[in-house]
Amino acid sequence: MKTAIFMIVAALPLLAQTTTPSLAEQARLIREAKEKSGAPKATRVITNEEVKAGAPPVETKEKTAAKQPAEKEKVTPAGLAAIEKKYHQQSAQLHHQLEQAEAQAQKLKDDMAAASPTSVTVLHYYYDPKYLKQLQAAIDKNNALIESLHKQIEALKEEVHSKGYPDGWADPE
């Protein structure tokens, strides 16, 4: 009797393995069942509103031709030189303003470091919170100016590029 029980207990893992399919086998069976059922796959309907909202505008030859300046075809070499000079001057002016703003930012940063209560070089016996707020406001205003100048420079480069002129025209002389 003990040997019979031992044989049954020893055979149980073998029976369990043969009756329970593996995970991969189950997935294969489910995939086959889906294919045999012929059920349509889930589809998504795209509306015109979705297409208009997400798609970039379509460029046609007429629109592209309209974007190109009409005077570009009629511009003389002297006119092109004047246009190039204008872009160089605008770029030089923006870069000069940017250099000044960045120099001002460094000065304000140094002033803030000297006036802060945690500064290593103590130029004061007490700190003035009102003065620190004024400095911080000046720093914030200057940082906004720097950001604005960077955007203006990028806009100038984009304008030069969009009009079909050489990209170097957006650089200062």
C-alpha positions in Angstrom: 0.0 0.0 0.0 2.8 2.4 0.9 4.4 1.9 -2.5 1.1 2.6 -4.3 0.7 5.9 -2.4 4.3 6.7 -3.2 3.7 6.0 -6.9 0.6 8.3 -6.9 2.4 11.1 -5.1 5.4 10.8 -7.4 3.2 10.9 -10.5 1.2 14.0 -9.4 3.8 16.6 -10.6 4.0 14.8 -13.9 0.2 15.0 -14.3 0.1 18.6 -13.3 2.7 19.5 -15.9 0.9 17.8 -18.8 -2.6 19.2 -18.0 -1.7 22.8 -17.4 -0.3 24.6 -20.5 2.5 27.0 -20.1 1.9 30.8 -20.4 3.4 30.9 -23.9 1.1 28.0 -24.9 -1.9 29.8 -23.4 -1.0 33.0 -25.3 -0.7 31.1 -28.6 -4.1 29.4 -28.0 -5.7 32.8 -27.4 -4.1 34.3 -30.5 -5.3 31.3 -32.6 -8.8 31.7 -31.2 -8.9 35.4 -32.1 -7.8 34.7 -35.6 -10.4 31.9 -36.0 -13.2 34.0 -34.7 -12.9 36.5 -37.5 -13.8 39.4 -35.2 -12.8 42.7 -36.7 -9.9 44.4 -35.1 -10.5 47.6 -33.1 -10.4 50.6 -35.4 -10.2 54.3 -34.7 -12.2 56.9 -36.7 -10.3 60.1 -37.3 -12.5 63.1 -37.8 -11.7 66.2 -39.9 -11.3 68.3 -36.7 -8.6 66.0 -35.4 -6.8 66.2 -38.7 -7.0 70.0 -38.9 -5.8 70.4 -35.3 -2.8 68.1 -35.5 -1.6 68.3 -39.1 0.8 71.0 -40.3 -0.5 73.3 -43.0 -0.1 71.9 -46.5 2.3 73.8 -48.6 1.3 74.3 -52.3 3.3 75.9 -55.0 0.9 78.9 -55.0 1.3 79.4 -51.2 5.1 79.0 -51.4 5.3 81.5 -54.3 3.1 83.9 -52.4 5.5 83.7 -49.4 8.5 84.6 -51.5 9.0 88.4 -51.7 8.0 89.6 -55.2 10.7 92.3 -55.0 13.3 89.6 -54.6 13.1 88.7 -58.2 13.4 92.4 -59.2 16.1 93.4 -56.7 19.3 94.6 -58.1 22.7 93.7 -56.6 22.8 97.1 -54.9 19.4 96.4 -53.4 20.5 93.0 -52.1 23.5 94.6 -50.5 21.3 97.1 -48.8 19.0 94.4 -47.5 22.0 92.4 -46.3 23.4 95.5 -44.6 20.0 96.1 -42.9 19.9 92.6 -41.5 23.6 92.8 -40.3 22.8 96.1 -38.6 19.7 94.7 -36.8 21.7 91.7 -35.7 24.6 93.8 -34.5 22.3 96.0 -32.5 20.5 93.0 -30.9 23.8 91.3 -30.1 25.2 94.6 -28.6 22.1 94.9 -26.4 22.5 91.3 -25.4 26.1 91.8 -24.4 25.1 94.9 -22.3 22.3 92.9 -20.6 24.6 90.0 -19.8 27.2 92.4 -18.3 24.5 94.0 -16.2 23.4 90.5 -15.1 26.9 89.7 -13.9 27.1 93.0 -12.0 23.7 92.4 -10.4 24.8 88.9 -9.5 28.0 90.2 -7.8 26.0 92.9 -6.0 23.5 90.3 -4.7 26.4 88.0 -3.5 28.0 90.9 -1.7 24.8 92.1 -0.1 23.4 88.7 0.9 23.5 87.7 4.6 25.4 84.5 3.7 28.2 86.2 1.7 31.7 85.3 2.5 33.0 88.9 2.1 31.1 90.9 4.6 30.8 94.5 3.5 28.1 95.3 6.0 27.2 94.6 9.6 23.5 93.9 8.8 21.7 93.1 5.6 18.9 95.2 4.2 16.0 93.0 3.0 14.4 95.9 1.1 17.7 96.3 -0.9 17.8 92.6 -1.5 14.3 92.7 -2.9 15.2 95.6 -5.2 18.2 93.7 -6.4 16.2 90.6 -7.0 13.6 92.6 -9.0 16.4 94.1 -11.1 17.8 90.6 -11.7 14.4 89.3 -12.8 13.8 92.2 -15.1 17.3 91.9 -16.6 16.8 88.1 -17.1 13.5 88.8 -18.9 15.3 91.3 -21.2 18.0 88.7 -22.0 15.3 86.2 -22.8 13.5 88.7 -25.0 16.7 89.5 -26.9 17.5 85.9 -27.5 13.9 85.5 -28.9 14.4 88.6 -31.1 17.7 87.2 -32.5 16.1 83.9 -33.3 13.1 85.6 -34.9 15.5 87.6 -37.1 17.3 84.5 -38.1 14.0 82.8 -38.9 12.9 85.8 -41.0 16.1 85.8 -43.0 15.8 82.0 -43.5 12.1 82.2 -44.5 12.8 84.9 -47.1 15.4 82.7 -48.7 18.3 84.9 -47.9 21.6 83.3 -46.7 21.7 82.5 -43.0 24.9 84.5 -42.5 22.9 87.7 -43.1 21.4 87.3 -39.6 24.9 87.5 -38.0 26.4 90.8 -36.9 29.1 92.2 -39.2 
